[in-house]
Structures are given as structure tokens and as C-alpha cells.
Amino acid sequence: GEGGVEAAAKRVNKLLEVRFASKAAARTMTLNSVYSLLVEANFGEANFGEGGAVDTAVSQQGCFEGAFVEGGECLAWLGSNTGKYGREDKIAGRSSKDSGGGRQLWTLLSTAPFASANKVPQEMLS
């Protein structure tokens, strides 16, 4: 009957309750502020030199796609957009040979406390 549907709707509604905070709470969905930044980096020889630490880590270990930053005050996560979905050699439709050999696109995500402390209206960001 209707009482059963109403009770089920109330249970679902309870599951969908959210709170806005920089730290998660048990048994409650928590939303928070996070800054997202897309950057282009050139990991080619001209910038880091052949055999340098960054050249070795990124170029030779081509499997690096992303990482959480433990204990970071500002940066929580970084990921290679170039390395996703087996597209290591593609940037904006060009091969890495055409794009300078080492250009990569990366997404950086801030920590929630950093974003909360530095929150401004989106219209103010440029």
C-alpha cells in the first residue's frame, strides 16, 4: 500500500542526506570544496635532460597514471590525462613526436581543507 511506499521513500531520502564539510562523517554522504587545475608539462629532454629523475620516472615508467599525495597540505591527487586509456602518445590529436616529444596533460586536485580555506566565487578565478 501507500504506507509501504512512503516508508521506503523516507528510507531512500535518509540515505541521500548530505552534509558539506572538509572531513567525511560516518554513515553520511559528505561534499566538500576541491580545486581542480589542468596543466601542460613538458617532460622532454630540453627541460629535464635525458636520464634525469623526472625523465626516467615519467618516460621510462610510462605506466604512471596518477597518485594520491599523502600528508599534502595543498595537493591531494595528481593524474596524467595523457596516460589515461592507453593514450600515452596522444595530446590534442597529435602524436608525441609532433608535440615536442614530452608534452603531457595533468590534472591536480587540492585537499578539501586547502579549498575551504581559499574558497572564492568561481567568477573571481581566472
DSSP file (Angstrom, degrees, kcal/mol; ACC not computed):
  #  RESIDUE AA STRUCTURE BP1 BP2  ACC     N-H-->O    O-->H-N    N-H-->O    O-->H-N    TCO  KAPPA ALPHA  PHI   PSI    X-CA   Y-CA   Z-CA
    1    1 A G     >        0   0    0      0, 0.0     4,-1.5     0, 0.0     3,-0.3   0.000 360.0 360.0 360.0-173.6    0.0    0.0    0.0
    2    2 A E  H  >  +     0   0    0      1,-0.2     4,-2.6     2,-0.2     5,-0.2   0.831 360.0  61.2 -65.1 -33.2    0.8    3.7    0.1
    3    3 A G  H  > S+     0   0    0      1,-0.2     4,-2.2     2,-0.2    -1,-0.2   0.877 104.2  49.3 -62.1 -38.4    2.2    3.4    3.6
    4    4 A G  H  > S+     0   0    0     -3,-0.3     4,-2.3     2,-0.2    -1,-0.2   0.893 112.0  47.7 -67.5 -40.7    4.9    1.0    2.4
    5    5 A V  H  X S+     0   0    0     -4,-1.5     4,-2.6     2,-0.2    -2,-0.2   0.910 112.6  49.4 -66.2 -42.6    5.9    3.3   -0.5
    6    6 A E  H  X S+     0   0    0     -4,-2.6     4,-2.0     2,-0.2    -2,-0.2   0.903 111.6  48.5 -64.1 -41.3    6.0    6.3    1.8
    7    7 A A  H  X S+     0   0    0     -4,-2.2     4,-1.9     2,-0.2    -1,-0.2   0.906 112.6  48.5 -65.4 -41.2    8.2    4.4    4.3
    8    8 A A  H  X S+     0   0    0     -4,-2.3     4,-2.4     1,-0.2    -2,-0.2   0.905 109.9  52.2 -64.8 -40.9   10.5    3.2    1.5
    9    9 A A  H  X S+     0   0    0     -4,-2.6     4,-2.6     1,-0.2    -1,-0.2   0.888 108.2  51.3 -62.4 -39.5   10.7    6.8    0.2
   10   10 A K  H  X S+     0   0    0     -4,-2.0     4,-2.1     2,-0.2    -1,-0.2   0.887 109.5  50.3 -65.1 -38.9   11.7    8.1    3.6
   11   11 A R  H  X S+     0   0    0     -4,-1.9     4,-1.8     2,-0.2    -2,-0.2   0.919 112.5  46.3 -65.3 -42.7   14.4    5.4    3.9
   12   12 A V  H  X S+     0   0    0     -4,-2.4     4,-1.4     1,-0.2    -2,-0.2   0.924 111.0  52.7 -64.4 -43.9   15.8    6.4    0.5
   13   13 A N  H  < S+     0   0    0     -4,-2.6     4,-0.3     1,-0.2     3,-0.3   0.888 107.0  53.0 -58.9 -39.6   15.6   10.1    1.4
   14   14 A K  H >< S+     0   0    0     -4,-2.1     3,-1.1     1,-0.2    -1,-0.2   0.888 106.4  53.0 -63.0 -39.6   17.6    9.4    4.6
   15   15 A L  H 3< S+     0   0    0     -4,-1.8    14,-0.2     1,-0.2    -1,-0.2   0.792 107.3  53.1 -64.9 -28.0   20.3    7.7    2.5
   16   16 A L  T 3< S+     0   0    0     -4,-1.4    -1,-0.2    -3,-0.3    -2,-0.2   0.421  78.2 121.6 -90.9   1.0   20.6   10.7    0.3
   17   17 A E    <   -     0   0    0     -3,-1.1    12,-1.1    -4,-0.3     2,-0.3  -0.412  43.2-171.8 -64.1 138.8   21.1   13.2    3.1
   18   18 A V  E     -a   29   0A   0     10,-0.1     2,-0.3    -2,-0.1    12,-0.2  -0.894  16.4-157.7-130.0 159.7   24.4   15.1    2.7
   19   19 A R  E     -a   30   0A   0     10,-1.9    12,-2.9    -2,-0.3     2,-0.6  -0.956  19.2-129.2-132.2 156.4   26.5   17.5    4.7
   20   20 A F  E     +a   31   0A   0     -2,-0.3     2,-0.3    10,-0.2    12,-0.2  -0.927  51.7 125.7-109.7 113.5   29.1   20.0    3.5
   21   21 A A        -     0   0    0     10,-2.1    -2,-0.1    -2,-0.6     4,-0.1  -0.968  65.5-115.1-158.8 165.1   32.4   19.7    5.4
   22   22 A S  S    S+     0   0    0     -2,-0.3     2,-0.4    10,-0.1    90,-0.2   0.598 100.7  51.1 -85.7  -9.9   36.1   19.2    4.7
   23   23 A K  S    S-     0   0    0      8,-0.1     8,-0.1    89,-0.1     2,-0.1  -0.977  88.8-113.0-128.0 142.9   36.2   15.8    6.5
   24   24 A A        -     0   0    0     -2,-0.4     2,-0.3     6,-0.1     5,-0.1  -0.359  25.1-146.2 -71.1 149.4   33.9   12.8    6.0
   25   25 A A  B >   -B   28   0B   0      3,-0.5     3,-1.4    -6,-0.1     2,-0.1  -0.880  29.4 -94.0-114.0 149.8   31.5   11.7    8.6
   26   26 A A  T 3  S-     0   0    0     -2,-0.3     3,-0.1     1,-0.3    -1,-0.0  -0.372 103.5  -1.2 -63.7 135.8   30.5    8.1    9.3
   27   27 A R  T 3  S+     0   0    0      1,-0.1     2,-0.4    -2,-0.1    -1,-0.3   0.672 112.6  98.6  60.5  21.8   27.3    6.9    7.5
   28   28 A T  B <  S-B   25   0B   0     -3,-1.4    -3,-0.5   -12,-0.0     2,-0.3  -0.998  76.7-118.9-138.5 134.7   26.7   10.3    5.9
   29   29 A M  E     -a   18   0A   0    -12,-1.1   -10,-1.9    -2,-0.4     2,-0.5  -0.569  34.6-159.9 -69.8 130.5   27.5   11.5    2.4
   30   30 A T  E     -a   19   0A   0     -2,-0.3     2,-0.3   -12,-0.2   -10,-0.2  -0.960   8.7-165.3-120.2 128.2   29.9   14.4    2.7
   31   31 A L  E     +a   20   0A   0    -12,-2.9   -10,-2.1    -2,-0.5     2,-0.3  -0.836  15.2 173.8-105.7 147.6   30.5   17.0    0.0
   32   32 A N        -     0   0    0     -2,-0.3     2,-0.3   -12,-0.2   -10,-0.1  -0.955  34.5 -92.9-147.7 168.2   33.5   19.4    0.1
   33   33 A S        +     0   0    0     -2,-0.3     2,-0.3    79,-0.2    83,-0.3  -0.612  41.2 173.5 -81.3 140.7   35.3   22.0   -1.9
   34   34 A V        -     0   0    0     -2,-0.3     2,-0.4    81,-0.2    78,-0.1  -0.975  24.8-137.1-146.6 133.9   38.2   20.9   -4.1
   35   35 A Y        -     0   0    0     -2,-0.3    75,-2.5    76,-0.3     2,-0.4  -0.745  17.7-160.5 -88.0 140.8   40.2   23.0   -6.6
   36   36 A S  E     -C  109   0C   0     -2,-0.4     2,-0.4    73,-0.2    73,-0.2  -0.989   8.3-175.3-123.2 129.9   41.0   21.3   -9.9
   37   37 A L  E     -C  108   0C   0     71,-2.5    71,-2.9    -2,-0.4     2,-0.5  -0.991  12.7-155.8-129.9 128.3   43.8   22.5  -12.1
   38   38 A L  E     +C  107   0C   0     -2,-0.4     2,-0.3    69,-0.2    69,-0.2  -0.905  22.8 177.7-102.0 126.0   44.7   21.2  -15.6
   39   39 A V  E     -C  106   0C   0     67,-2.8    67,-2.9    -2,-0.5     2,-0.5  -0.922  26.0-140.4-128.6 153.1   48.3   21.8  -16.6
   40   40 A E  E     -C  105   0C   0     -2,-0.3     2,-0.4    65,-0.2    65,-0.2  -0.963  24.6-174.4-110.6 128.3   50.5   21.0  -19.5
   41   41 A A  E     -C  104   0C   0     63,-2.9    63,-2.9    -2,-0.5     2,-0.7  -0.940  20.4-141.1-123.6 144.6   54.1   20.0  -18.7
   42   42 A N  E     +C  103   0C   0     -2,-0.4    61,-0.3    61,-0.2    58,-0.0  -0.906  20.7 174.1-107.1 109.0   57.0   19.3  -21.0
   43   43 A F        +     0   0    0     59,-2.9    16,-0.1    -2,-0.7    60,-0.1   0.124  39.5 124.9 -98.3  19.2   59.0   16.3  -19.7
   44   44 A G  S >> S-     0   0    0      1,-0.1     4,-2.0     4,-0.1     3,-1.1  -0.122  79.4 -92.8 -75.5 174.7   61.2   16.2  -22.8
   45   45 A E  H 3> S+     0   0    0      1,-0.3     4,-2.2     2,-0.2    -1,-0.1   0.850 119.1  63.8 -55.0 -40.8   65.0   16.4  -22.9
   46   46 A A  H 34 S+     0   0    0      1,-0.2    -1,-0.3     2,-0.2    -3,-0.0   0.809 112.8  34.2 -59.7 -30.0   65.1   20.2  -23.3
   47   47 A N  H <4 S+     0   0    0     -3,-1.1    -1,-0.2     1,-0.0    -2,-0.2   0.830 137.4  12.6 -94.7 -36.1   63.5   20.7  -19.9
   48   48 A F  H  < S-     0   0    0     -4,-2.0    -3,-0.2     4,-0.1     7,-0.2   0.531  98.5-119.6-123.0  -9.7   64.9   17.8  -17.8
   49   49 A G    ><  -     0   0    0     -4,-2.2     3,-1.9    -5,-0.5     6,-0.3   0.407  40.2 -68.1  79.0 140.7   67.7   16.2  -19.7
   50   50 A E  T 3  S+     0   0    0      1,-0.3     3,-0.1    -5,-0.1    -6,-0.0  -0.416 122.7  14.7 -63.5 131.2   67.9   12.7  -20.9
   51   51 A G  T 3  S+     0   0    0      1,-0.2    -1,-0.3    -2,-0.1    -2,-0.1   0.429  91.9 140.9  85.0  -1.6   68.2   10.3  -18.0
   52   52 A G    <>  -     0   0    0     -3,-1.9     4,-2.9     1,-0.1    -1,-0.2  -0.186  68.7 -99.1 -67.6 168.9   67.2   12.9  -15.4
   53   53 A A  H  > S+     0   0    0      1,-0.2     4,-2.5     2,-0.2     5,-0.2   0.905 123.2  41.8 -58.7 -46.3   65.0   11.8  -12.5
   54   54 A V  H  >>S+     0   0    0      2,-0.2     4,-2.7     1,-0.2     5,-0.5   0.921 114.4  51.7 -69.8 -42.4   61.8   13.2  -14.0
   55   55 A D  I  >>S+     0   0    0     -6,-0.3     4,-1.7     1,-0.2     5,-0.9   0.919 114.1  44.4 -57.6 -45.1   62.6   11.8  -17.5
   56   56 A T  I  X>S+     0   0    0     -4,-2.9     5,-0.8     3,-0.2     4,-0.7   0.935 115.8  46.0 -66.2 -47.3   63.3    8.4  -16.0
   57   57 A A  I  <5S+     0   0    0     -4,-2.5     4,-0.2    -5,-0.2     7,-0.2   0.898 125.1  28.6 -66.1 -42.4   60.2    8.3  -13.8
   58   58 A V  I  <5S+     0   0    0     -4,-2.7     6,-0.2    -5,-0.2    -3,-0.2   0.929 126.4  37.6 -88.3 -48.6   57.7    9.5  -16.3
   59   59 A S  I ><<S+     0   0    0     -4,-1.7     3,-0.9    -5,-0.5    -3,-0.2   0.947 124.0  35.8 -73.4 -49.2   59.1    8.5  -19.7
   60   60 A Q  I 3<<S+     0   0    0     -5,-0.9    -1,-0.2    -4,-0.7    -3,-0.2   0.809 118.5  50.3 -77.6 -28.7   60.5    5.0  -18.9
   61   61 A Q  T > <S+     0   0    0     -5,-0.8     3,-1.7    -4,-0.2     2,-1.7  -0.082  71.5 167.5 -96.4  33.9   57.9    4.1  -16.4
   62   62 A G  T <   +     0   0    0     -3,-0.9    -1,-0.2     1,-0.3    -2,-0.1   0.443  60.0  79.2 -32.1  -6.9   55.1    5.0  -18.8
   63   63 A C  T 3   +     0   0    0     -2,-1.7     2,-0.6    -3,-0.1    -1,-0.3   0.545  59.9 114.4 -84.9  -6.6   52.5    3.2  -16.6
   64   64 A F    <   +     0   0    0     -3,-1.7    19,-0.1    -7,-0.2     3,-0.1  -0.525  28.7 155.1 -69.6 114.6   52.3    6.1  -14.1
   65   65 A E        -     0   0    0     -2,-0.6    15,-3.2     1,-0.4     2,-0.3   0.668  58.7 -27.7-113.3 -26.2   48.7    7.4  -14.4
   66   66 A G  E     -D   79   0C   0     13,-0.3    -1,-0.4    17,-0.1     2,-0.3  -0.971  49.1-158.1 179.9 166.0   48.0    9.0  -11.0
   67   67 A A  E     -D   78   0C   0     11,-2.6    11,-2.2    -2,-0.3     2,-0.3  -0.982  21.2-124.5-159.3 145.1   48.8    9.2   -7.3
   68   68 A F  E     -D   77   0C   0     -2,-0.3     2,-0.7     9,-0.2     9,-0.3  -0.721  30.8-130.9 -84.0 144.3   47.3   10.3   -4.0
   69   69 A V    >   -     0   0    0      7,-2.9     3,-1.0    -2,-0.3     2,-0.4  -0.875  20.1-143.2-100.8 110.1   49.6   12.7   -2.1
   70   70 A E  T 3  S-     0   0    0     -2,-0.7     5,-0.1     1,-0.2     7,-0.0  -0.579  78.7  -1.2 -76.7 129.1   50.0   11.5    1.4
   71   71 A G  T 3  S+     0   0    0     -2,-0.4    -1,-0.2     1,-0.2     2,-0.2   0.571  88.4 156.1  73.7  10.1   50.1   14.3    4.0
   72   72 A G    <   -     0   0    0     -3,-1.0    -1,-0.2     3,-0.2    -3,-0.1  -0.485  34.9-157.8 -71.5 136.3   50.0   17.1    1.5
   73   73 A E  S    S+     0   0    0     -2,-0.2    41,-0.2    40,-0.1    -1,-0.1   0.824  91.1  10.8 -80.1 -32.6   48.7   20.4    2.8
   74   74 A C  S    S+     0   0    0      1,-0.2    37,-2.1    36,-0.1     2,-0.5   0.775 120.8  59.4-112.2 -44.9   47.6   21.7   -0.6
   75   75 A L  E     + E   0 110C   0     35,-0.3    35,-0.2     1,-0.1    -3,-0.2  -0.797  44.9 166.3-101.3 126.4   47.8   18.8   -3.2
   76   76 A A  E     +     0   0C   0     33,-2.9    -7,-2.9    -2,-0.5     2,-0.3   0.746  66.5   3.8-104.5 -33.3   45.7   15.7   -2.6
   77   77 A W  E     -DE  68 109C   0     32,-1.7    32,-2.9    -9,-0.3    -1,-0.4  -0.997  51.4-169.3-155.5 147.3   45.9   13.9   -6.0
   78   78 A L  E     -DE  67 108C   0    -11,-2.2   -11,-2.6    -2,-0.3     2,-0.3  -0.997  11.9-178.5-139.1 143.5   47.5   14.2   -9.4
   79   79 A G  E     -DE  66 107C   0     28,-2.3    28,-2.7    -2,-0.3     2,-0.7  -0.998  28.7-119.8-144.9 146.2   46.8   12.3  -12.5
   80   80 A S  E  >  - E   0 106C   0    -15,-3.2     4,-0.5    -2,-0.3    26,-0.3  -0.744  17.8-174.0 -86.5 112.7   48.1   12.0  -16.1
   81   81 A N  T >4 S+     0   0    0     24,-2.1     3,-0.5    -2,-0.7    25,-0.2   0.831  89.0  56.7 -70.1 -31.8   45.3   12.8  -18.6
   82   82 A T  T 34 S+     0   0    0     23,-1.5     8,-0.4     1,-0.2    -1,-0.2   0.857 106.0  49.5 -67.2 -36.0   47.8   11.9  -21.3
   83   83 A G  T >4 S+     0   0    0     22,-0.3     3,-0.9   -18,-0.1     5,-0.3   0.580  87.6 110.3 -81.8 -10.5   48.3    8.4  -19.8
   84   84 A K  G X< S+     0   0    0     -3,-0.5     3,-1.5    -4,-0.5    -3,-0.0  -0.334  84.0   4.1 -68.5 146.6   44.6    7.6  -19.5
   85   85 A Y  G 3  S-     0   0    0      1,-0.3    -1,-0.2     2,-0.1    -2,-0.1   0.760 127.0 -63.9  56.5  32.3   43.0    5.0  -21.7
   86   86 A G  G <  S+     0   0    0     -3,-0.9    -1,-0.3     1,-0.1     3,-0.3   0.803 101.4 127.8  67.6  29.3   46.2    4.0  -23.4
   87   87 A R    X   +     0   0    0     -3,-1.5     3,-2.0    -5,-0.2    -3,-0.2  -0.120  15.4 133.9-109.1  36.1   46.8    7.4  -25.0
   88   88 A E  T 3  S+     0   0    0     -5,-0.3    -1,-0.2     1,-0.3    -5,-0.1   0.782  75.8  47.1 -56.1 -28.7   50.3    8.0  -23.8
   89   89 A D  T 3  S+     0   0    0     -3,-0.3     7,-1.3    -6,-0.1     2,-0.4   0.333  99.2  83.7 -98.6   8.2   51.3    9.1  -27.3
   90   90 A K  E <   +F   95   0D   0     -3,-2.0     2,-0.4    -8,-0.4     5,-0.2  -0.937  40.9 166.4-119.3 133.2   48.4   11.5  -28.0
   91   91 A I  E >  S-F   94   0D   0      3,-2.1     3,-2.1    -2,-0.4    12,-0.0  -0.946  80.6 -21.2-138.8 119.4   47.9   15.1  -27.0
   92   92 A A  T 3  S-     0   0    0     -2,-0.4     3,-0.1     1,-0.3    -2,-0.0   0.848 126.2 -52.8  50.6  40.2   45.2   17.1  -28.6
   93   93 A G  T 3  S+     0   0    0      1,-0.3     2,-0.3     0, 0.0    -1,-0.3   0.514 116.9 106.8  79.8   4.4   45.0   14.7  -31.6
   94   94 A R  E <  S-F   91   0D   0     -3,-2.1    -3,-2.1     5,-0.0    -1,-0.3  -0.849  72.6-111.1-114.0 152.7   48.8   14.9  -32.3
   95   95 A S  E >>  -F   90   0D   0     -2,-0.3     4,-1.3    -5,-0.2     3,-0.6  -0.401  32.0-110.4 -74.7 159.4   51.4   12.3  -31.7
   96   96 A S  T 34>S+     0   0    0     -7,-1.3     5,-3.3     1,-0.2     7,-0.3   0.787 119.8  61.4 -62.1 -25.9   54.0   13.0  -29.1
   97   97 A K  T >45S+     0   0    0      1,-0.2     3,-0.8    -8,-0.2    -1,-0.2   0.902 107.1  44.1 -64.8 -39.6   56.6   13.3  -31.9
   98   98 A D  T <45S+     0   0    0     -3,-0.6    -2,-0.2     1,-0.2    -1,-0.2   0.727 111.4  54.9 -75.6 -21.8   54.6   16.2  -33.3
   99   99 A S  T 3<5S-     0   0    0     -4,-1.3     4,-0.3     4,-0.1     3,-0.3   0.134 129.8 -80.9-104.3  21.0   54.1   17.8  -29.9
  100  100 A G  T < 5 -     0   0    0     -3,-0.8    -3,-0.2     1,-0.2    -2,-0.1   0.458  61.6 -95.5  98.6   0.2   57.7   18.1  -28.8
  101  101 A G  S   <S+     0   0    0     -5,-3.3    -1,-0.2    -6,-0.2    -4,-0.1   0.150 114.8  46.6  83.4 -21.1   58.2   14.5  -27.6
  102  102 A G        +     0   0    0     -3,-0.3   -59,-2.9    -6,-0.1     2,-0.2   0.357  68.8 129.6-138.4   8.5   57.5   15.1  -23.9
  103  103 A R  E     +C   42   0C   0     -4,-0.3     2,-0.3   -61,-0.3   -61,-0.2  -0.486  30.1 174.0 -72.5 133.1   54.3   17.2  -23.5
  104  104 A Q  E     -C   41   0C   0    -63,-2.9   -63,-2.9    -2,-0.2     2,-0.4  -0.983  27.2-134.4-138.1 149.7   51.8   15.8  -21.1
  105  105 A L  E     -C   40   0C   0     -2,-0.3   -24,-2.1   -65,-0.2   -23,-1.5  -0.895  27.3-175.6-104.3 133.1   48.5   17.0  -19.6
  106  106 A W  E     -CE  39  80C   0    -67,-2.9   -67,-2.8    -2,-0.4     2,-0.5  -0.958  19.1-145.9-130.0 145.4   48.0   16.5  -15.9
  107  107 A T  E     -CE  38  79C   0    -28,-2.7   -28,-2.3    -2,-0.3     2,-0.4  -0.952  15.5-164.5-108.6 130.5   45.0   17.2  -13.5
  108  108 A L  E     -CE  37  78C   0    -71,-2.9   -71,-2.5    -2,-0.5     2,-0.4  -0.953   1.3-162.1-114.3 133.0   45.9   18.3  -10.0
  109  109 A L  E     -CE  36  77C   0    -32,-2.9   -33,-2.9    -2,-0.4   -32,-1.7  -0.956  12.4-137.5-116.9 134.0   43.3   18.2   -7.2
  110  110 A S  E     - E   0  75C   0    -75,-2.5   -35,-0.3    -2,-0.4     2,-0.2  -0.264  27.1 -96.8 -78.7 169.5   43.6   20.2   -4.0
  111  111 A T     >  -     0   0    0    -37,-2.1     4,-2.1   -38,-0.1   -76,-0.3  -0.519  32.9-117.7 -77.3 156.5   42.9   19.0   -0.5
  112  112 A A  H  > S+     0   0    0    -90,-0.2     4,-2.7     1,-0.2     5,-0.2   0.913 113.8  52.5 -64.0 -43.4   39.5   19.9    0.9
  113  113 A P  H  > S+     0   0    0      0, 0.0     4,-2.3     0, 0.0    -1,-0.2   0.900 109.8  49.7 -61.3 -38.0   40.9   22.0    3.8
  114  114 A F  H  > S+     0   0    0    -41,-0.2     4,-1.5     2,-0.2    -2,-0.2   0.941 112.9  46.3 -63.3 -46.5   43.0   24.0    1.3
  115  115 A A  H  < S+     0   0    0     -4,-2.1    -1,-0.2   -82,-0.3   -81,-0.2   0.895 113.3  49.0 -64.2 -40.5   40.0   24.6   -0.9
  116  116 A S  H >< S+     0   0    0     -4,-2.7     3,-0.9   -83,-0.3    -1,-0.2   0.903 112.3  48.0 -64.8 -41.1   37.8   25.6    2.0
  117  117 A A  H 3< S+     0   0    0     -4,-2.3    -1,-0.2     1,-0.2    -2,-0.2   0.758 121.2  36.5 -71.0 -24.5   40.4   28.0    3.4
  118  118 A N  T 3< S+     0   0    0     -4,-1.5    -1,-0.2    -5,-0.2    -2,-0.2   0.046  83.7 147.4-116.7  24.3   40.9   29.6    0.0
  119  119 A K    <   +     0   0    0     -3,-0.9    -3,-0.1    -5,-0.1    -4,-0.0  -0.410  14.2 161.3 -68.9 130.8   37.3   29.5   -1.3
  120  120 A V        -     0   0    0     -2,-0.2     5,-0.1    -5,-0.0    -2,-0.1  -0.946  48.8 -79.8-139.8 160.6   36.2   32.3   -3.6
  121  121 A P    >   -     0   0    0      0, 0.0     3,-2.2     0, 0.0     4,-0.4  -0.349  41.3-120.8 -59.9 143.6   33.4   32.7   -6.0
  122  122 A Q  G >  S+     0   0    0      1,-0.3     3,-1.4     2,-0.2    -3,-0.0   0.810 111.5  65.9 -56.4 -31.3   34.1   31.0   -9.4
  123  123 A E  G 3  S+     0   0    0      1,-0.3    -1,-0.3     3,-0.0     0, 0.0   0.726  96.6  57.1 -64.2 -19.8   33.7   34.3  -11.1
  124  124 A M  G <  S+     0   0    0     -3,-2.2     2,-0.3     2,-0.0    -1,-0.3   0.602  88.5  91.7 -87.1 -12.6   36.8   35.5   -9.3
  125  125 A L    <         0   0    0     -3,-1.4    -3,-0.0    -4,-0.4     0, 0.0  -0.629 360.0 360.0 -84.0 138.9   39.0   32.7  -10.6
  126  126 A S              0   0    0     -2,-0.3    -1,-0.1     0, 0.0    -3,-0.0   0.344 360.0 360.0-139.3 360.0   41.0   33.3  -13.8
